[in-house]
Amino acid sequence: MAAASTPAGHDQSSDPTRTGAFDLSRPPVIEGFTPPPRSKEEGFNDKFIRKTKENPFVPIGCFGTACALTYGLIAFRRGKTRQSQMMMRARIFAQGFTVFALLFGVASTALKPKQ
C-alpha cells in the first residue's frame, strides 16, 4: 500500500534537489572557469549620470522638447495661437533631434570596440 502512495516510476532518492546534488542557492562549479567579481549595484542617479556622459545630446533634446511643449501650452492658454503653433513646431524639431541623438548613440555604442 505504501507503493501506491508514490507516483509510478518516481523514486524520491533519484530527485537531485532532495539528495543535495544541486544547491540552487549557489552557481554551479565549472572546472577551469572563474566568474568575474560582481560589481556593486548601480542606482538610478549613477546610471543617469553615466548615460548622460556617454550621450549628452539625449537629455538636451528631452529638455528642449519639454520646454517647447510647456511654453506652447502656456501660449495656447493665453490665446496666442501663432506663438503656440510655432512652439509646437519647435517641439517636433526637438523630438526629432532627440530621436536622432538616440540613434547616433546606439550606433556609436555598437561600433565601439569591446574592451
Stockholm file with secondary structure:
# STOCKHOLM 1.0

chainA/1-115         MAAASTPAGHDQSSDPTRTGAFDLSRPPVIEGFTPPPRSKEEGFNDKFIRKTKENPFVPIGCFGTACALTYGLIAFRRGKTRQSQMMMRARIFAQGFTVFALLFGVASTALKPKQ
#=GR chainA/1-115 SS CHHHHSCTTCCGGGCHHHHTSCCTTSCCCCTTCCCCCCCCCCCHHHHHHHHHHHCTHHHHHHHHHHHHHHHHHHHHHHTCHHHHHHHHHHHHHHHHHHHHHHHHHHHHHHHSCCC
#=GC SS_cons         CHHHHSCTTCCGGGCHHHHTSCCTTSCCCCTTCCCCCCCCCCCHHHHHHHHHHHCTHHHHHHHHHHHHHHHHHHHHHHTCHHHHHHHHHHHHHHHHHHHHHHHHHHHHHHHSCCC
//
